[in-house]
Amino acid sequence: MIDGPYFVLVVLGALGTGLAGGVFCAFSTFVMRGLAALPPAQGVAAMNAVNTAAVRPAFMLVFLGTTVLCAVIAVVTFVLWPDEGAVELLLGSALYLAGSFGVTAAANVPRNAALARLEPGSAEAAGRWPAYVREWTAWNHVRTGASAAASVAYVLALA
């Protein structure tokens, strides 16, 4: 049975991964659809504004704080190796670290940076916008699923 401070870490891990997954789910299910429905110049400008607004303490605490928390849970699990839940804890940590943080760093952020370099009203931006929406959203689906699965794995470790 997981208990004490380790229990608190895992509960916070389940909460953080679930919250991050919820944010990603909102983007996958309606925010990106709404942005895609705008004329390209407006969609590019709006997405650039969203990307700028995302880098604020509230979201970064959830996103990066959960990343650190998942890494700590993985290390503590390797050190303590509990009788029950070790596989679920390591799986949850790996899912979030690779599927949420890793995908963000390798897929979503580079696309955001490329979009930010475009002039929203330009022909180049209009031409790239549909592919950006399609690719960014596909990778965001991965982040959504990985974060939700990490949360479930942490909850299962506590059961």
C-alpha positions in Angstrom: 0.0 0.0 0.0 1.3 3.4 -0.9 1.1 5.8 2.1 2.6 8.9 3.7 4.3 11.5 1.5 4.5 9.0 -1.4 0.7 8.8 -1.4 0.5 12.5 -1.5 2.9 12.6 -4.5 0.8 10.1 -6.4 -2.5 11.8 -5.7 -0.9 15.1 -6.9 0.4 13.3 -9.9 -3.1 11.9 -10.7 -4.5 15.4 -10.3 -1.9 17.1 -12.4 -1.9 14.7 -15.2 -5.7 14.8 -15.3 -5.8 18.6 -15.3 -3.3 18.8 -18.1 -5.2 16.1 -20.1 -8.4 18.2 -19.6 -6.7 21.3 -21.0 -5.5 19.3 -24.0 -8.9 17.7 -24.5 -10.5 21.1 -24.6 -8.2 22.1 -27.4 -8.7 18.9 -29.3 -12.5 18.9 -29.1 -13.5 22.5 -29.7 -10.8 25.2 -29.5 -8.9 24.1 -32.6 -12.2 23.5 -34.4 -13.2 27.0 -33.7 -9.9 28.4 -34.7 -9.9 26.3 -37.9 -13.3 27.8 -38.8 -11.9 31.3 -38.9 -10.3 32.9 -42.0 -6.6 31.9 -42.0 -5.4 35.4 -41.0 -7.7 35.5 -38.0 -6.9 31.8 -37.0 -3.1 32.4 -37.2 -3.4 35.6 -35.1 -5.7 33.9 -32.6 -3.5 30.8 -32.2 -0.4 33.0 -31.8 -2.3 34.9 -29.0 -3.3 31.7 -27.3 0.3 30.4 -27.5 1.5 33.6 -25.9 -1.2 33.5 -23.2 -0.4 29.8 -22.3 3.0 30.7 -21.0 1.7 32.0 -17.8 2.2 30.8 -14.2 -1.2 29.1 -13.9 -0.8 26.7 -16.8 3.0 26.4 -16.5 2.6 25.3 -12.9 0.2 22.5 -14.0 2.2 21.5 -17.0 5.8 21.8 -15.8 5.0 21.1 -12.2 3.3 17.9 -13.2 6.4 17.0 -15.4 8.7 17.4 -12.4 6.2 15.5 -10.2 6.1 12.6 -12.6 9.9 12.5 -12.7 10.0 12.4 -8.9 7.4 9.7 -8.7 9.4 7.6 -11.2 12.6 8.0 -9.2 11.0 7.3 -5.9 9.3 4.3 -7.3 12.6 2.9 -8.5 14.2 3.6 -5.1 11.3 2.2 -2.9 9.9 -0.3 -5.4 6.5 -0.8 -3.6 5.0 -4.3 -3.4 2.0 -3.0 -5.3 1.5 -0.4 -7.9 5.1 0.0 -9.1 4.3 -0.9 -12.7 1.4 1.5 -12.8 3.4 4.3 -11.3 6.2 3.9 -13.8 3.8 3.6 -16.6 2.0 6.7 -15.5 5.2 8.6 -15.3 6.5 7.4 -18.7 3.2 8.3 -20.3 3.2 11.8 -19.1 6.9 12.5 -19.5 7.0 11.1 -23.1 3.4 11.5 -24.3 2.7 15.0 -22.8 6.0 16.8 -22.1 8.0 15.1 -24.8 5.3 15.5 -27.5 4.9 19.2 -26.5 8.6 19.8 -26.8 9.2 17.8 -30.0 5.9 18.4 -31.9 3.7 21.2 -30.7 6.2 23.9 -29.6 8.2 23.8 -32.9 4.9 24.2 -34.8 4.0 27.1 -32.6 7.3 28.7 -33.1 7.0 28.4 -36.9 3.5 29.8 -36.8 4.7 32.8 -34.8 7.2 33.6 -37.5 4.5 34.1 -40.1 2.7 37.3 -40.8 -1.0 36.4 -40.1 -2.3 38.1 -43.2 0.3 36.7 -45.6 -0.3 34.2 -48.4 2.3 32.0 -46.7 0.4 31.9 -43.5 -2.9 31.2 -45.3 -1.2 28.3 -47.1 0.4 26.8 -44.0 -2.6 27.3 -41.7 -4.6 24.2 -42.7 -1.6 21.9 -42.3 -0.7 23.5 -38.9 -4.2 22.9 -37.6 -4.3 19.3 -38.8 -0.8 18.4 -37.5 -0.9 20.4 -34.2 -4.3 18.9 -33.4 -3.1 15.3 -34.2 -0.2 15.7 -31.8 -2.5 17.3 -29.2 -4.7 14.2 -29.4 -1.6 12.2 -28.4 -1.0 14.6 -25.4 -4.6 14.3 -24.4 -4.6 10.5 -24.4 -1.2 10.2 -22.7 -2.1 12.6 -19.9 -5.5 10.9 -19.3 -3.8 7.4 -19.4 -1.2 8.6 -16.9 -3.9 9.8 -14.6 -5.6 6.5 -14.8 -2.4 4.6 -14.2 -1.7 6.7 -11.0 -5.2 6.1 -9.7 -4.8 2.3 -10.4 -1.6 2.4 -8.4 -3.5 3.8 -5.4 -6.3 1.2 -5.7 
